[in-house]
Structures are given as C-alpha cells and as structure tokens.
C-alpha cells in the first residue's frame, strides 16, 4: 500500500533538548494515526517538522512520496489540511475563520456550497448560524470544530490535527471522531492524549516510548 509519511533515522534537537534520536515511523495512505505522549515529548514540534516549520538535523522524511525539503515544501503543504491547537488569526467573525482557507488561490475551486456546509455542521453538532457571529461570541470548542469542518471540506489527501479535542466535551469528541476517522480516502495524523479520541484511531503512537529518552 502507498505510504503517505515515511520517517527514517530522524534526529532532532529543540531548545537544547534532544527530542528524537534515530526516530522512525511509517503511515500508510488512508491510515488514521494518533500521536500521544506527555507534555514535552514534542508532539506539536513533530507536526511543525512535517509542515517544514522546524528543520531537522539528520534523517530522512518523505511525505506523499516527496522528500521533505525547501524545494517542494509548498507542494506538500498544498496537499495538506492543517488545524493547529491554538487559532491566532487576524479575523473578527466565525465566517471569516471558516472561509479563510478557501480564499487562497489553490483552494478557490473547492469553495463549499450550502448543502455541504450544512451537512458537516450537522455532523459536528454545530449551527450554521454561528458563521454570522463575532468570534468573541463563539466558544473555544465551537471555533475548533468550525476550523476542522473547513479543513475537511478542503478535501486534501492529508489531514493534520494538533490536539483537536482540547476544548471539547465527551459528546463533541465522539461526534468529531466519528466524522474524522470515517474519511476513508484521507490520511489523518493527529496529536492527542485523550483516550476517547485515541480509541478511534487505527494506531496510537506514544512518543513517550519512542523519543530520545525512551
């Protein structure tokens, strides 16, 4: 089966601390993998590494068959939908948050219609009326789900979610997991220490067991 992410012999030091020493992992196309681990094991740093925000010292990383380096990082990013844990964006309404990814040139053709938006909002237990509200009227969990709904509607082959359950209650976690993990053609890499989320993944990879100090 086609490999979506392949990492071999990765060594990474961050802020004077070696996070990974000859680290390796492989994620197949369509697989749903969750990265777990205590704070400080480098879950978010790992995500930033795959997106080309953090350089690595030694090793090999391939994403969608492409080696990760400056020459093709834009191509890799254009095939990836990413939702960070913290959303720090210069916008005032929930509608701006939702529609922002579709404003980029490479995503304009993917602009969703009303039926698609209604369907995904229903699946997440959200009202589309939220899109007309100011962000300061919207809860953290609602913002998180609105951003993930937008990422799913981009229909990219790789979806990366950093701590997608951090602001959600158990019912919302189950709704989100049922939607995200049933995306058959999409590879999903998420970080989470929440057992309700992790139980839905094909594999949970505990970085406590695989980091430099393991």
C-alpha positions as CSV (number, residue, x, y, z in Angstrom):
1,X,0.0,0.0,0.0
2,X,1.1,3.6,-0.8
3,X,3.0,5.2,2.1
4,X,1.8,8.7,3.0
5,X,4.5,9.5,5.5
6,X,7.9,7.8,5.9
7,X,10.4,8.8,8.5
8,X,13.8,7.1,8.9
9,X,16.6,7.8,11.4
10,X,15.3,11.2,12.5
11,X,17.4,13.2,14.9
12,X,16.0,16.5,16.2
13,X,17.2,18.8,19.0
14,X,15.0,21.6,20.2
15,X,15.9,24.3,22.7
16,X,19.0,22.3,23.7
17,X,17.0,19.2,24.3
18,X,17.2,16.1,22.0
19,X,13.6,15.2,21.3
20,X,14.3,12.4,18.8
21,X,17.3,10.2,18.3
22,X,17.2,7.9,15.1
23,X,13.4,8.0,15.2
24,X,11.4,6.2,12.6
25,X,7.7,5.7,11.7
26,X,5.6,4.9,8.7
27,X,2.0,5.9,7.9
28,X,0.1,4.3,5.1
29,X,-2.3,6.1,2.8
30,X,-5.8,6.2,4.4
31,X,-4.5,5.3,7.8
32,X,-5.6,7.2,10.9
33,X,-2.7,7.6,13.4
34,X,-2.7,9.5,16.7
35,X,0.4,10.7,18.4
36,X,0.2,10.5,22.2
37,X,2.6,11.5,24.9
38,X,3.1,13.7,27.9
39,X,3.8,17.4,27.5
40,X,7.3,18.0,26.4
41,X,7.6,14.9,24.2
42,X,7.4,17.0,21.1
43,X,4.0,16.3,19.6
44,X,3.5,19.8,18.3
45,X,7.1,20.1,17.3
46,X,6.7,16.9,15.3
47,X,3.7,18.4,13.4
48,X,5.7,21.6,12.7
49,X,8.5,19.4,11.4
50,X,6.3,17.7,8.9
51,X,5.0,21.1,7.7
52,X,8.5,22.4,7.2
53,X,8.4,25.0,10.0
54,X,11.1,23.2,12.0
55,X,14.4,22.0,10.4
56,X,15.7,18.6,11.3
57,X,19.4,17.7,11.7
58,X,19.7,14.1,10.5
59,X,17.4,11.6,8.9
60,X,15.0,11.3,6.0
61,X,11.4,12.3,5.8
62,X,9.1,11.6,2.8
63,X,5.5,12.8,2.5
64,X,3.3,11.6,-0.3
65,X,6.4,10.2,-2.0
66,X,8.3,13.5,-1.9
67,X,11.4,14.1,0.2
68,X,10.8,17.0,2.7
69,X,13.0,19.9,1.8
70,X,12.7,23.6,0.8
71,X,12.3,22.9,-2.9
72,X,9.0,21.1,-2.6
73,X,7.6,22.1,0.8
74,X,4.9,24.3,-0.9
75,X,3.7,21.3,-2.9
76,X,3.5,19.2,0.2
77,X,1.6,22.0,2.1
78,X,-0.8,22.5,-0.8
79,X,-1.9,18.8,-0.4
80,X,-2.3,19.1,3.4
81,X,-5.0,20.5,5.5
82,X,-3.7,21.5,9.0
83,X,-5.6,22.7,12.0
84,X,-3.4,24.0,14.9
85,X,-4.4,23.7,18.5
86,X,-4.3,27.5,19.0
87,X,-6.0,29.6,16.4
88,X,-4.3,33.0,16.3
89,X,-5.6,34.7,13.2
90,X,-6.5,38.3,12.4
91,X,-10.2,37.9,11.9
92,X,-13.4,39.0,13.7
93,X,-16.2,36.6,12.7
94,X,-16.6,32.8,12.7
95,X,-17.5,33.1,9.0
96,X,-14.1,34.6,8.3
97,X,-12.5,31.7,10.2
98,X,-14.4,29.1,8.2
99,X,-13.9,30.6,4.8
100,X,-10.3,31.8,5.1
101,X,-8.7,28.6,3.7
102,X,-10.8,28.9,0.6
103,X,-9.5,32.4,-0.1
104,X,-6.2,31.0,-1.2
105,X,-5.7,30.6,-4.9
106,X,-5.1,26.8,-4.8
107,X,-8.3,26.3,-2.8
108,X,-10.8,28.6,-4.6
109,X,-12.2,25.8,-6.7
110,X,-13.0,23.9,-3.6
111,X,-15.3,26.6,-2.1
112,X,-18.1,24.6,-0.5
113,X,-21.8,25.0,-1.2
114,X,-24.6,25.5,1.4
115,X,-25.6,21.8,1.4
116,X,-22.0,20.6,2.1
117,X,-21.6,23.1,4.9
118,X,-24.9,22.2,6.5
119,X,-24.1,18.5,6.3
120,X,-20.8,18.8,8.0
121,X,-22.0,21.3,10.7
122,X,-24.9,18.9,11.5
123,X,-22.4,16.0,11.9
124,X,-20.4,18.1,14.3
125,X,-23.4,19.4,16.3
126,X,-23.0,22.9,15.1
127,X,-25.4,25.5,13.8
128,X,-24.5,27.3,10.6
129,X,-25.9,30.5,12.3
130,X,-22.5,30.5,14.1
131,X,-20.9,31.8,10.9
132,X,-22.6,35.1,11.4
133,X,-21.3,35.6,14.9
134,X,-18.3,37.5,16.1
135,X,-15.5,35.2,17.3
136,X,-15.8,36.6,20.8
137,X,-19.4,35.2,20.9
138,X,-18.1,31.7,19.9
139,X,-16.7,29.2,22.4
140,X,-13.3,27.6,22.1
141,X,-14.8,24.2,21.2
142,X,-17.0,25.8,18.6
143,X,-14.0,27.6,17.0
144,X,-12.1,24.3,17.0
145,X,-14.9,22.4,15.2
146,X,-15.5,25.2,12.7
147,X,-11.8,25.2,11.7
148,X,-11.9,21.4,11.4
149,X,-15.1,21.5,9.3
150,X,-13.3,23.9,7.0
151,X,-10.2,21.7,6.8
152,X,-12.3,18.6,5.9
153,X,-14.2,20.4,3.2
154,X,-10.8,21.3,1.5
155,X,-10.7,17.5,0.7
156,X,-6.9,17.3,0.9
157,X,-5.3,13.8,0.9
158,X,-3.5,14.5,4.3
159,X,-5.3,16.0,7.3
160,X,-3.1,17.0,10.3
161,X,-4.9,18.0,13.6
162,X,-3.0,19.2,16.6
163,X,-4.9,18.5,19.9
164,X,-8.3,18.6,18.2
165,X,-10.1,17.6,21.4
166,X,-8.5,20.2,23.8
167,X,-11.7,22.3,24.1
168,X,-14.3,19.6,23.6
169,X,-16.6,17.7,25.9
170,X,-17.0,13.9,25.6
171,X,-20.1,14.1,23.3
172,X,-18.4,16.5,20.9
173,X,-15.3,14.4,20.9
174,X,-17.3,11.3,19.8
175,X,-19.1,13.3,17.1
176,X,-15.8,14.7,15.8
177,X,-14.0,11.3,15.9
178,X,-16.9,9.6,14.1
179,X,-16.6,12.1,11.3
180,X,-12.8,12.4,11.0
181,X,-11.9,8.7,11.3
182,X,-14.5,7.6,8.8
183,X,-12.8,9.6,6.0
184,X,-11.8,6.5,4.1
185,X,-9.6,8.1,1.4
186,X,-7.9,10.5,3.7
187,X,-4.8,10.0,5.8
188,X,-5.3,11.6,9.3
189,X,-2.4,12.4,11.7
190,X,-3.5,13.9,15.0
191,X,-1.9,14.6,18.3
192,X,-4.0,13.9,21.4
193,X,-3.7,12.3,24.9
194,X,-7.5,11.9,25.1
195,X,-8.5,8.2,25.3
196,X,-11.9,8.9,23.8
197,X,-10.2,10.2,20.7
198,X,-7.4,7.7,20.5
199,X,-9.7,4.6,20.7
200,X,-11.0,5.5,17.2
201,X,-7.6,5.6,15.5
202,X,-6.1,2.7,13.6
203,X,-2.9,3.2,15.6
204,X,-1.8,5.3,18.6
205,X,1.9,6.0,18.6
206,X,3.1,7.0,22.1
207,X,6.1,9.4,21.8
208,X,7.0,8.7,25.4
209,X,8.1,5.3,24.2
210,X,9.9,6.5,21.1
211,X,11.7,9.7,21.9
212,X,15.4,10.3,22.6
213,X,14.9,9.4,26.3
214,X,12.8,6.2,25.7
